[in-house]
Amino acid sequence: MSHVPPASFLNFLGGIGAQGLIHLGALPHPVTGERAVDRELARYTVDLLGILEEKSRGNRTPEEDTYLVGMVDDLRAKLAKLG
């Protein structure tokens, strides 16, 4: 039986962040095992996280805030390096 983590905002963010890393080629695709860059999907994922950051401002715990802001900054920096 597989372990399913508890539903939480941090786990939700982690899933979206992992998608961003997959689209940036930093993580292998979970089905194919291949690493490939898809700038369009990476940009979309970063934009989604930016919207979540904006819309949830003032409603996050300090831990959630640090995690989300750091993730958005990190993914934006990785995306910028791709050009």
PyMOL Python script that loads the backbone (N, CA, C, O; Angstrom):
from pymol import cmd

cmd.read_pdbstr("""\
ATOM      1  N   MET A   1       0.844  -1.170   0.000  1.00  0.00           N
ATOM      2  CA  MET A   1       0.000   0.000   0.000  1.00  0.00           C
ATOM      3  C   MET A   1       0.895   1.241   0.000  1.00  0.00           C
ATOM      4  O   MET A   1       1.876   1.307   0.741  1.00  0.00           O
ATOM      5  N   SER A   2       0.554   2.211  -0.825  1.00  0.00           N
ATOM      6  CA  SER A   2       1.356   3.424  -0.885  1.00  0.00           C
ATOM      7  C   SER A   2       0.946   4.388   0.223  1.00  0.00           C
ATOM      8  O   SER A   2      -0.200   4.408   0.674  1.00  0.00           O
ATOM      9  N   HIS A   3       1.901   5.163   0.633  1.00  0.00           N
ATOM     10  CA  HIS A   3       1.656   6.162   1.668  1.00  0.00           C
ATOM     11  C   HIS A   3       1.184   7.450   1.004  1.00  0.00           C
ATOM     12  O   HIS A   3       1.841   7.962   0.098  1.00  0.00           O
ATOM     13  N   VAL A   4       0.069   7.962   1.444  1.00  0.00           N
ATOM     14  CA  VAL A   4      -0.448   9.231   0.945  1.00  0.00           C
ATOM     15  C   VAL A   4      -0.212  10.271   2.028  1.00  0.00           C
ATOM     16  O   VAL A   4      -0.690  10.112   3.151  1.00  0.00           O
ATOM     17  N   PRO A   5       0.522  11.337   1.705  1.00  0.00           N
ATOM     18  CA  PRO A   5       0.781  12.354   2.725  1.00  0.00           C
ATOM     19  C   PRO A   5      -0.501  13.104   3.072  1.00  0.00           C
ATOM     20  O   PRO A   5      -1.464  13.091   2.306  1.00  0.00           O
ATOM     21  N   PRO A   6      -0.503  13.751   4.221  1.00  0.00           N
ATOM     22  CA  PRO A   6      -1.699  14.504   4.595  1.00  0.00           C
ATOM     23  C   PRO A   6      -1.914  15.680   3.639  1.00  0.00           C
ATOM     24  O   PRO A   6      -0.962  16.267   3.125  1.00  0.00           O
ATOM     25  N   ALA A   7      -3.167  16.003   3.420  1.00  0.00           N
ATOM     26  CA  ALA A   7      -3.488  17.166   2.594  1.00  0.00           C
ATOM     27  C   ALA A   7      -3.138  18.418   3.390  1.00  0.00           C
ATOM     28  O   ALA A   7      -3.649  18.631   4.490  1.00  0.00           O
ATOM     29  N   SER A   8      -2.272  19.233   2.830  1.00  0.00           N
ATOM     30  CA  SER A   8      -1.891  20.485   3.480  1.00  0.00           C
ATOM     31  C   SER A   8      -1.471  21.472   2.407  1.00  0.00           C
ATOM     32  O   SER A   8      -1.176  21.090   1.274  1.00  0.00           O
ATOM     33  N   PHE A   9      -1.448  22.724   2.769  1.00  0.00           N
ATOM     34  CA  PHE A   9      -1.029  23.761   1.822  1.00  0.00           C
ATOM     35  C   PHE A   9       0.424  23.542   1.410  1.00  0.00           C
ATOM     36  O   PHE A   9       0.774  23.731   0.245  1.00  0.00           O
ATOM     37  N   LEU A  10       1.272  23.145   2.361  1.00  0.00           N
ATOM     38  CA  LEU A  10       2.681  22.903   2.038  1.00  0.00           C
ATOM     39  C   LEU A  10       2.827  21.750   1.042  1.00  0.00           C
ATOM     40  O   LEU A  10       3.616  21.845   0.102  1.00  0.00           O
ATOM     41  N   ASN A  11       2.081  20.671   1.235  1.00  0.00           N
ATOM     42  CA  ASN A  11       2.153  19.550   0.296  1.00  0.00           C
ATOM     43  C   ASN A  11       1.601  19.940  -1.071  1.00  0.00           C
ATOM     44  O   ASN A  11       2.130  19.514  -2.098  1.00  0.00           O
ATOM     45  N   PHE A  12       0.550  20.741  -1.092  1.00  0.00           N
ATOM     46  CA  PHE A  12      -0.008  21.248  -2.338  1.00  0.00           C
ATOM     47  C   PHE A  12       1.048  22.074  -3.093  1.00  0.00           C
ATOM     48  O   PHE A  12       1.256  21.891  -4.292  1.00  0.00           O
ATOM     49  N   LEU A  13       1.701  22.977  -2.370  1.00  0.00           N
ATOM     50  CA  LEU A  13       2.743  23.802  -2.989  1.00  0.00           C
ATOM     51  C   LEU A  13       3.899  22.949  -3.482  1.00  0.00           C
ATOM     52  O   LEU A  13       4.446  23.193  -4.558  1.00  0.00           O
ATOM     53  N   GLY A  14       4.268  21.955  -2.698  1.00  0.00           N
ATOM     54  CA  GLY A  14       5.362  21.075  -3.099  1.00  0.00           C
ATOM     55  C   GLY A  14       5.071  20.366  -4.406  1.00  0.00           C
ATOM     56  O   GLY A  14       5.964  20.196  -5.237  1.00  0.00           O
ATOM     57  N   GLY A  15       3.823  19.950  -4.593  1.00  0.00           N
ATOM     58  CA  GLY A  15       3.444  19.296  -5.840  1.00  0.00           C
ATOM     59  C   GLY A  15       3.555  20.226  -7.037  1.00  0.00           C
ATOM     60  O   GLY A  15       4.058  19.834  -8.090  1.00  0.00           O
ATOM     61  N   ILE A  16       3.087  21.454  -6.875  1.00  0.00           N
ATOM     62  CA  ILE A  16       3.187  22.422  -7.970  1.00  0.00           C
ATOM     63  C   ILE A  16       4.649  22.784  -8.218  1.00  0.00           C
ATOM     64  O   ILE A  16       5.074  22.916  -9.366  1.00  0.00           O
ATOM     65  N   GLY A  17       5.413  22.942  -7.146  1.00  0.00           N
ATOM     66  CA  GLY A  17       6.839  23.244  -7.304  1.00  0.00           C
ATOM     67  C   GLY A  17       7.566  22.136  -8.042  1.00  0.00           C
ATOM     68  O   GLY A  17       8.425  22.406  -8.882  1.00  0.00           O
ATOM     69  N   ALA A  18       7.227  20.885  -7.733  1.00  0.00           N
ATOM     70  CA  ALA A  18       7.842  19.750  -8.430  1.00  0.00           C
ATOM     71  C   ALA A  18       7.495  19.782  -9.915  1.00  0.00           C
ATOM     72  O   ALA A  18       8.339  19.476 -10.757  1.00  0.00           O
ATOM     73  N   GLN A  19       6.263  20.149 -10.237  1.00  0.00           N
ATOM     74  CA  GLN A  19       5.885  20.286 -11.653  1.00  0.00           C
ATOM     75  C   GLN A  19       6.758  21.329 -12.334  1.00  0.00           C
ATOM     76  O   GLN A  19       7.225  21.130 -13.455  1.00  0.00           O
ATOM     77  N   GLY A  20       6.971  22.437 -11.645  1.00  0.00           N
ATOM     78  CA  GLY A  20       7.836  23.475 -12.203  1.00  0.00           C
ATOM     79  C   GLY A  20       9.243  22.963 -12.460  1.00  0.00           C
ATOM     80  O   GLY A  20       9.832  23.250 -13.502  1.00  0.00           O
ATOM     81  N   LEU A  21       9.780  22.210 -11.516  1.00  0.00           N
ATOM     82  CA  LEU A  21      11.131  21.663 -11.685  1.00  0.00           C
ATOM     83  C   LEU A  21      11.185  20.646 -12.819  1.00  0.00           C
ATOM     84  O   LEU A  21      12.188  20.556 -13.528  1.00  0.00           O
ATOM     85  N   ILE A  22      10.119  19.886 -12.992  1.00  0.00           N
ATOM     86  CA  ILE A  22      10.054  18.943 -14.120  1.00  0.00           C
ATOM     87  C   ILE A  22      10.059  19.714 -15.434  1.00  0.00           C
ATOM     88  O   ILE A  22      10.786  19.351 -16.358  1.00  0.00           O
ATOM     89  N   HIS A  23       9.257  20.775 -15.529  1.00  0.00           N
ATOM     90  CA  HIS A  23       9.185  21.561 -16.760  1.00  0.00           C
ATOM     91  C   HIS A  23      10.491  22.301 -17.041  1.00  0.00           C
ATOM     92  O   HIS A  23      10.803  22.602 -18.193  1.00  0.00           O
ATOM     93  N   LEU A  24      11.245  22.590 -15.997  1.00  0.00           N
ATOM     94  CA  LEU A  24      12.547  23.243 -16.165  1.00  0.00           C
ATOM     95  C   LEU A  24      13.664  22.246 -16.466  1.00  0.00           C
ATOM     96  O   LEU A  24      14.802  22.643 -16.718  1.00  0.00           O
ATOM     97  N   GLY A  25      13.345  20.968 -16.442  1.00  0.00           N
ATOM     98  CA  GLY A  25      14.342  19.937 -16.704  1.00  0.00           C
ATOM     99  C   GLY A  25      15.216  19.621 -15.509  1.00  0.00           C
ATOM    100  O   GLY A  25      16.200  18.893 -15.640  1.00  0.00           O
ATOM    101  N   ALA A  26      14.873  20.158 -14.339  1.00  0.00           N
ATOM    102  CA  ALA A  26      15.671  19.922 -13.133  1.00  0.00           C
ATOM    103  C   ALA A  26      15.341  18.585 -12.489  1.00  0.00           C
ATOM    104  O   ALA A  26      16.157  18.030 -11.754  1.00  0.00           O
ATOM    105  N   LEU A  27      14.148  18.065 -12.762  1.00  0.00           N
ATOM    106  CA  LEU A  27      13.728  16.746 -12.271  1.00  0.00           C
ATOM    107  C   LEU A  27      13.257  15.923 -13.466  1.00  0.00           C
ATOM    108  O   LEU A  27      12.727  16.478 -14.428  1.00  0.00           O
ATOM    109  N   PRO A  28      13.443  14.617 -13.415  1.00  0.00           N
ATOM    110  CA  PRO A  28      12.931  13.778 -14.510  1.00  0.00           C
ATOM    111  C   PRO A  28      11.407  13.683 -14.461  1.00  0.00           C
ATOM    112  O   PRO A  28      10.799  13.752 -13.392  1.00  0.00           O
ATOM    113  N   HIS A  29      10.813  13.525 -15.622  1.00  0.00           N
ATOM    114  CA  HIS A  29       9.368  13.319 -15.708  1.00  0.00           C
ATOM    115  C   HIS A  29       9.043  12.006 -14.998  1.00  0.00           C
ATOM    116  O   HIS A  29       9.723  11.006 -15.231  1.00  0.00           O
ATOM    117  N   PRO A  30       8.020  11.982 -14.137  1.00  0.00           N
ATOM    118  CA  PRO A  30       7.743  10.780 -13.353  1.00  0.00           C
ATOM    119  C   PRO A  30       7.310   9.563 -14.173  1.00  0.00           C
ATOM    120  O   PRO A  30       7.454   8.434 -13.705  1.00  0.00           O
ATOM    121  N   VAL A  31       6.795   9.762 -15.356  1.00  0.00           N
ATOM    122  CA  VAL A  31       6.350   8.642 -16.182  1.00  0.00           C
ATOM    123  C   VAL A  31       7.457   8.186 -17.125  1.00  0.00           C
ATOM    124  O   VAL A  31       7.735   6.992 -17.229  1.00  0.00           O
ATOM    125  N   THR A  32       8.089   9.140 -17.812  1.00  0.00           N
ATOM    126  CA  THR A  32       9.087   8.779 -18.818  1.00  0.00           C
ATOM    127  C   THR A  32      10.489   8.628 -18.249  1.00  0.00           C
ATOM    128  O   THR A  32      11.323   7.926 -18.821  1.00  0.00           O
ATOM    129  N   GLY A  33      10.751   9.286 -17.117  1.00  0.00           N
ATOM    130  CA  GLY A  33      12.099   9.275 -16.556  1.00  0.00           C
ATOM    131  C   GLY A  33      13.046  10.210 -17.281  1.00  0.00           C
ATOM    132  O   GLY A  33      14.215  10.318 -16.912  1.00  0.00           O
ATOM    133  N   GLU A  34      12.556  10.885 -18.304  1.00  0.00           N
ATOM    134  CA  GLU A  34      13.380  11.805 -19.099  1.00  0.00           C
ATOM    135  C   GLU A  34      13.341  13.212 -18.508  1.00  0.00           C
ATOM    136  O   GLU A  34      12.371  13.620 -17.870  1.00  0.00           O
ATOM    137  N   ARG A  35      14.430  13.931 -18.745  1.00  0.00           N
ATOM    138  CA  ARG A  35      14.498  15.350 -18.378  1.00  0.00           C
ATOM    139  C   ARG A  35      14.362  16.163 -19.657  1.00  0.00           C
ATOM    140  O   ARG A  35      15.091  15.944 -20.625  1.00  0.00           O
ATOM    141  N   ALA A  36      13.434  17.092 -19.653  1.00  0.00           N
ATOM    142  CA  ALA A  36      13.220  17.943 -20.813  1.00  0.00           C
ATOM    143  C   ALA A  36      12.747  19.311 -20.345  1.00  0.00           C
ATOM    144  O   ALA A  36      12.011  19.422 -19.364  1.00  0.00           O
ATOM    145  N   VAL A  37      13.165  20.332 -21.040  1.00  0.00           N
ATOM    146  CA  VAL A  37      12.760  21.694 -20.719  1.00  0.00           C
ATOM    147  C   VAL A  37      11.547  22.059 -21.566  1.00  0.00           C
ATOM    148  O   VAL A  37      11.549  21.876 -22.783  1.00  0.00           O
ATOM    149  N   ASP A  38      10.522  22.572 -20.915  1.00  0.00           N
ATOM    150  CA  ASP A  38       9.351  23.114 -21.590  1.00  0.00           C
ATOM    151  C   ASP A  38       9.130  24.505 -21.004  1.00  0.00           C
ATOM    152  O   ASP A  38       8.456  24.667 -19.987  1.00  0.00           O
ATOM    153  N   ARG A  39       9.714  25.509 -21.668  1.00  0.00           N
ATOM    154  CA  ARG A  39       9.669  26.883 -21.138  1.00  0.00           C
ATOM    155  C   ARG A  39       8.241  27.377 -20.932  1.00  0.00           C
ATOM    156  O   ARG A  39       7.951  28.053 -19.945  1.00  0.00           O
ATOM    157  N   GLU A  40       7.356  27.044 -21.857  1.00  0.00           N
ATOM    158  CA  GLU A  40       5.984  27.527 -21.775  1.00  0.00           C
ATOM    159  C   GLU A  40       5.278  26.982 -20.527  1.00  0.00           C
ATOM    160  O   GLU A  40       4.632  27.736 -19.798  1.00  0.00           O
ATOM    161  N   LEU A  41       5.403  25.684 -20.285  1.00  0.00           N
ATOM    162  CA  LEU A  41       4.787  25.108 -19.088  1.00  0.00           C
ATOM    163  C   LEU A  41       5.504  25.554 -17.810  1.00  0.00           C
ATOM    164  O   LEU A  41       4.868  25.721 -16.768  1.00  0.00           O
ATOM    165  N   ALA A  42       6.812  25.746 -17.886  1.00  0.00           N
ATOM    166  CA  ALA A  42       7.552  26.240 -16.725  1.00  0.00           C
ATOM    167  C   ALA A  42       7.078  27.642 -16.373  1.00  0.00           C
ATOM    168  O   ALA A  42       6.837  27.939 -15.203  1.00  0.00           O
ATOM    169  N   ARG A  43       6.942  28.498 -17.361  1.00  0.00           N
ATOM    170  CA  ARG A  43       6.466  29.877 -17.137  1.00  0.00           C
ATOM    171  C   ARG A  43       5.051  29.845 -16.548  1.00  0.00           C
ATOM    172  O   ARG A  43       4.754  30.574 -15.601  1.00  0.00           O
ATOM    173  N   TYR A  44       4.184  29.002 -17.109  1.00  0.00           N
ATOM    174  CA  TYR A  44       2.816  28.883 -16.614  1.00  0.00           C
ATOM    175  C   TYR A  44       2.803  28.465 -15.141  1.00  0.00           C
ATOM    176  O   TYR A  44       2.049  29.025 -14.345  1.00  0.00           O
ATOM    177  N   THR A  45       3.625  27.496 -14.782  1.00  0.00           N
ATOM    178  CA  THR A  45       3.686  27.019 -13.400  1.00  0.00           C
ATOM    179  C   THR A  45       4.184  28.109 -12.467  1.00  0.00           C
ATOM    180  O   THR A  45       3.646  28.287 -11.375  1.00  0.00           O
ATOM    181  N   VAL A  46       5.205  28.838 -12.888  1.00  0.00           N
ATOM    182  CA  VAL A  46       5.723  29.951 -12.080  1.00  0.00           C
ATOM    183  C   VAL A  46       4.648  31.028 -11.924  1.00  0.00           C
ATOM    184  O   VAL A  46       4.477  31.590 -10.843  1.00  0.00           O
ATOM    185  N   ASP A  47       3.931  31.309 -13.005  1.00  0.00           N
ATOM    186  CA  ASP A  47       2.853  32.302 -12.931  1.00  0.00           C
ATOM    187  C   ASP A  47       1.745  31.851 -11.979  1.00  0.00           C
ATOM    188  O   ASP A  47       1.216  32.660 -11.217  1.00  0.00           O
ATOM    189  N   LEU A  48       1.389  30.553 -12.019  1.00  0.00           N
ATOM    190  CA  LEU A  48       0.381  30.036 -11.086  1.00  0.00           C
ATOM    191  C   LEU A  48       0.824  30.213  -9.635  1.00  0.00           C
ATOM    192  O   LEU A  48       0.041  30.632  -8.783  1.00  0.00           O
ATOM    193  N   LEU A  49       2.079  29.892  -9.368  1.00  0.00           N
ATOM    194  CA  LEU A  49       2.588  30.050  -8.006  1.00  0.00           C
ATOM    195  C   LEU A  49       2.600  31.525  -7.600  1.00  0.00           C
ATOM    196  O   LEU A  49       2.349  31.852  -6.441  1.00  0.00           O
ATOM    197  N   GLY A  50       2.889  32.405  -8.546  1.00  0.00           N
ATOM    198  CA  GLY A  50       2.841  33.841  -8.267  1.00  0.00           C
ATOM    199  C   GLY A  50       1.435  34.297  -7.902  1.00  0.00           C
ATOM    200  O   GLY A  50       1.255  35.120  -7.004  1.00  0.00           O
ATOM    201  N   ILE A  51       0.437  33.758  -8.604  1.00  0.00           N
ATOM    202  CA  ILE A  51      -0.953  34.085  -8.286  1.00  0.00           C
ATOM    203  C   ILE A  51      -1.304  33.553  -6.894  1.00  0.00           C
ATOM    204  O   ILE A  51      -1.935  34.255  -6.104  1.00  0.00           O
ATOM    205  N   LEU A  52      -0.900  32.323  -6.594  1.00  0.00           N
ATOM    206  CA  LEU A  52      -1.143  31.771  -5.262  1.00  0.00           C
ATOM    207  C   LEU A  52      -0.478  32.620  -4.181  1.00  0.00           C
ATOM    208  O   LEU A  52      -1.051  32.850  -3.116  1.00  0.00           O
ATOM    209  N   GLU A  53       0.733  33.080  -4.470  1.00  0.00           N
ATOM    210  CA  GLU A  53       1.449  33.928  -3.511  1.00  0.00           C
ATOM    211  C   GLU A  53       0.659  35.205  -3.248  1.00  0.00           C
ATOM    212  O   GLU A  53       0.480  35.614  -2.100  1.00  0.00           O
ATOM    213  N   GLU A  54       0.195  35.821  -4.315  1.00  0.00           N
ATOM    214  CA  GLU A  54      -0.545  37.081  -4.193  1.00  0.00           C
ATOM    215  C   GLU A  54      -1.890  36.883  -3.483  1.00  0.00           C
ATOM    216  O   GLU A  54      -2.225  37.631  -2.565  1.00  0.00           O
ATOM    217  N   LYS A  55      -2.645  35.892  -3.906  1.00  0.00           N
ATOM    218  CA  LYS A  55      -4.001  35.700  -3.390  1.00  0.00           C
ATOM    219  C   LYS A  55      -4.040  35.145  -1.970  1.00  0.00           C
ATOM    220  O   LYS A  55      -5.029  35.332  -1.262  1.00  0.00           O
ATOM    221  N   SER A  56      -2.982  34.468  -1.549  1.00  0.00           N
ATOM    222  CA  SER A  56      -2.972  33.899  -0.201  1.00  0.00           C
ATOM    223  C   SER A  56      -2.193  34.762   0.794  1.00  0.00           C
ATOM    224  O   SER A  56      -2.053  34.401   1.962  1.00  0.00           O
ATOM    225  N   ARG A  57      -1.691  35.898   0.323  1.00  0.00           N
ATOM    226  CA  ARG A  57      -0.923  36.795   1.202  1.00  0.00           C
ATOM    227  C   ARG A  57      -1.770  37.183   2.414  1.00  0.00           C
ATOM    228  O   ARG A  57      -2.934  37.562   2.278  1.00  0.00           O
ATOM    229  N   GLY A  58      -1.175  37.084   3.583  1.00  0.00           N
ATOM    230  CA  GLY A  58      -1.874  37.409   4.816  1.00  0.00           C
ATOM    231  C   GLY A  58      -2.631  36.235   5.416  1.00  0.00           C
ATOM    232  O   GLY A  58      -3.143  36.326   6.531  1.00  0.00           O
ATOM    233  N   ASN A  59      -2.703  35.138   4.681  1.00  0.00           N
ATOM    234  CA  ASN A  59      -3.410  33.948   5.163  1.00  0.00           C
ATOM    235  C   ASN A  59      -2.487  32.748   5.333  1.00  0.00           C
ATOM    236  O   ASN A  59      -2.958  31.639   5.584  1.00  0.00           O
ATOM    237  N   ARG A  60      -1.185  32.952   5.200  1.00  0.00           N
ATOM    238  CA  ARG A  60      -0.227  31.850   5.306  1.00  0.00           C
ATOM    239  C   ARG A  60       0.461  31.883   6.659  1.00  0.00           C
ATOM    240  O   ARG A  60       0.644  32.938   7.266  1.00  0.00           O
ATOM    241  N   THR A  61       0.838  30.690   7.113  1.00  0.00           N
ATOM    242  CA  THR A  61       1.674  30.621   8.306  1.00  0.00           C
ATOM    243  C   THR A  61       3.073  31.114   7.925  1.00  0.00           C
ATOM    244  O   THR A  61       3.391  31.185   6.738  1.00  0.00           O
ATOM    245  N   PRO A  62       3.904  31.452   8.896  1.00  0.00           N
ATOM    246  CA  PRO A  62       5.273  31.853   8.556  1.00  0.00           C
ATOM    247  C   PRO A  62       6.008  30.763   7.758  1.00  0.00           C
ATOM    248  O   PRO A  62       6.753  31.075   6.829  1.00  0.00           O
ATOM    249  N   GLU A  63       5.801  29.497   8.116  1.00  0.00           N
ATOM    250  CA  GLU A  63       6.453  28.406   7.396  1.00  0.00           C
ATOM    251  C   GLU A  63       5.959  28.335   5.946  1.00  0.00           C
ATOM    252  O   GLU A  63       6.759  28.162   5.027  1.00  0.00           O
ATOM    253  N   GLU A  64       4.660  28.467   5.742  1.00  0.00           N
ATOM    254  CA  GLU A  64       4.102  28.457   4.392  1.00  0.00           C
ATOM    255  C   GLU A  64       4.602  29.643   3.586  1.00  0.00           C
ATOM    256  O   GLU A  64       4.901  29.519   2.398  1.00  0.00           O
ATOM    257  N   ASP A  65       4.691  30.799   4.244  1.00  0.00           N
ATOM    258  CA  ASP A  65       5.168  32.008   3.572  1.00  0.00           C
ATOM    259  C   ASP A  65       6.609  31.843   3.105  1.00  0.00           C
ATOM    260  O   ASP A  65       6.930  32.139   1.954  1.00  0.00           O
ATOM    261  N   THR A  66       7.459  31.380   3.980  1.00  0.00           N
ATOM    262  CA  THR A  66       8.873  31.174   3.632  1.00  0.00           C
ATOM    263  C   THR A  66       9.007  30.173   2.497  1.00  0.00           C
ATOM    264  O   THR A  66       9.778  30.391   1.562  1.00  0.00           O
ATOM    265  N   TYR A  67       8.271  29.091   2.570  1.00  0.00           N
ATOM    266  CA  TYR A  67       8.333  28.036   1.553  1.00  0.00           C
ATOM    267  C   TYR A  67       7.868  28.554   0.193  1.00  0.00           C
ATOM    268  O   TYR A  67       8.550  28.365  -0.814  1.00  0.00           O
ATOM    269  N   LEU A  68       6.711  29.205   0.167  1.00  0.00           N
ATOM    270  CA  LEU A  68       6.153  29.672  -1.099  1.00  0.00           C
ATOM    271  C   LEU A  68       7.002  30.768  -1.720  1.00  0.00           C
ATOM    272  O   LEU A  68       7.319  30.701  -2.908  1.00  0.00           O
ATOM    273  N   VAL A  69       7.373  31.765  -0.948  1.00  0.00           N
ATOM    274  CA  VAL A  69       8.169  32.870  -1.485  1.00  0.00           C
ATOM    275  C   VAL A  69       9.523  32.355  -1.984  1.00  0.00           C
ATOM    276  O   VAL A  69       9.986  32.752  -3.053  1.00  0.00           O
ATOM    277  N   GLY A  70      10.153  31.471  -1.206  1.00  0.00           N
ATOM    278  CA  GLY A  70      11.436  30.900  -1.627  1.00  0.00           C
ATOM    279  C   GLY A  70      11.302  30.079  -2.891  1.00  0.00           C
ATOM    280  O   GLY A  70      12.157  30.151  -3.773  1.00  0.00           O
ATOM    281  N   MET A  71      10.231  29.296  -2.989  1.00  0.00           N
ATOM    282  CA  MET A  71      10.013  28.464  -4.178  1.00  0.00           C
ATOM    283  C   MET A  71       9.801  29.329  -5.415  1.00  0.00           C
ATOM    284  O   MET A  71      10.389  29.069  -6.465  1.00  0.00           O
ATOM    285  N   VAL A  72       8.969  30.350  -5.296  1.00  0.00           N
ATOM    286  CA  VAL A  72       8.710  31.229  -6.432  1.00  0.00           C
ATOM    287  C   VAL A  72       9.999  31.911  -6.870  1.00  0.00           C
ATOM    288  O   VAL A  72      10.298  31.964  -8.063  1.00  0.00           O
ATOM    289  N   ASP A  73      10.753  32.425  -5.929  1.00  0.00           N
ATOM    290  CA  ASP A  73      12.025  33.084  -6.260  1.00  0.00           C
ATOM    291  C   ASP A  73      12.988  32.118  -6.949  1.00  0.00           C
ATOM    292  O   ASP A  73      13.627  32.474  -7.939  1.00  0.00           O
ATOM    293  N   ASP A  74      13.090  30.894  -6.423  1.00  0.00           N
ATOM    294  CA  ASP A  74      13.993  29.896  -6.984  1.00  0.00           C
ATOM    295  C   ASP A  74      13.577  29.509  -8.404  1.00  0.00           C
ATOM    296  O   ASP A  74      14.415  29.452  -9.304  1.00  0.00           O
ATOM    297  N   LEU A  75      12.290  29.243  -8.602  1.00  0.00           N
ATOM    298  CA  LEU A  75      11.825  28.854  -9.935  1.00  0.00           C
ATOM    299  C   LEU A  75      11.963  30.001 -10.932  1.00  0.00           C
ATOM    300  O   LEU A  75      12.307  29.776 -12.093  1.00  0.00           O
ATOM    301  N   ARG A  76      11.698  31.224 -10.487  1.00  0.00           N
ATOM    302  CA  ARG A  76      11.876  32.381 -11.384  1.00  0.00           C
ATOM    303  C   ARG A  76      13.336  32.523 -11.796  1.00  0.00           C
ATOM    304  O   ARG A  76      13.632  32.810 -12.956  1.00  0.00           O
ATOM    305  N   ALA A  77      14.242  32.325 -10.855  1.00  0.00           N
ATOM    306  CA  ALA A  77      15.671  32.427 -11.169  1.00  0.00           C
ATOM    307  C   ALA A  77      16.095  31.340 -12.153  1.00  0.00           C
ATOM    308  O   ALA A  77      16.845  31.613 -13.090  1.00  0.00           O
ATOM    309  N   LYS A  78      15.625  30.119 -11.950  1.00  0.00           N
ATOM    310  CA  LYS A  78      15.948  29.019 -12.868  1.00  0.00           C
ATOM    311  C   LYS A  78      15.377  29.294 -14.263  1.00  0.00           C
ATOM    312  O   LYS A  78      16.028  29.021 -15.271  1.00  0.00           O
ATOM    313  N   LEU A  79      14.170  29.828 -14.311  1.00  0.00           N
ATOM    314  CA  LEU A  79      13.537  30.138 -15.595  1.00  0.00           C
ATOM    315  C   LEU A  79      14.305  31.244 -16.309  1.00  0.00           C
ATOM    316  O   LEU A  79      14.494  31.188 -17.524  1.00  0.00           O
ATOM    317  N   ALA A  80      14.745  32.245 -15.561  1.00  0.00           N
ATOM    318  CA  ALA A  80      15.495  33.351 -16.152  1.00  0.00           C
ATOM    319  C   ALA A  80      16.817  32.863 -16.749  1.00  0.00           C
ATOM    320  O   ALA A  80      17.262  33.384 -17.772  1.00  0.00           O
ATOM    321  N   LYS A  81      17.442  31.876 -16.124  1.00  0.00           N
ATOM    322  CA  LYS A  81      18.696  31.329 -16.647  1.00  0.00           C
ATOM    323  C   LYS A  81      18.516  30.644 -17.997  1.00  0.00           C
ATOM    324  O   LYS A  81      19.456  30.555 -18.786  1.00  0.00           O
ATOM    325  N   LEU A  82      17.300  30.159 -18.256  1.00  0.00           N
ATOM    326  CA  LEU A  82      17.023  29.506 -19.537  1.00  0.00           C
ATOM    327  C   LEU A  82      16.910  30.522 -20.669  1.00  0.00           C
ATOM    328  O   LEU A  82      17.056  30.186 -21.844  1.00  0.00           O
ATOM    329  N   GLY A  83      16.649  31.754 -20.294  1.00  0.00           N
ATOM    330  CA  GLY A  83      16.544  32.807 -21.304  1.00  0.00           C
ATOM    331  C   GLY A  83      15.183  33.013 -21.856  1.00  0.00           C
ATOM    332  O   GLY A  83      14.987  33.876 -22.712  1.00  0.00           O
TER     333      GLY A  83
END
""", "prot")
cmd.dss("prot")
cmd.show_as("cartoon", "prot")
cmd.util.cbc("prot")
cmd.orient("prot")
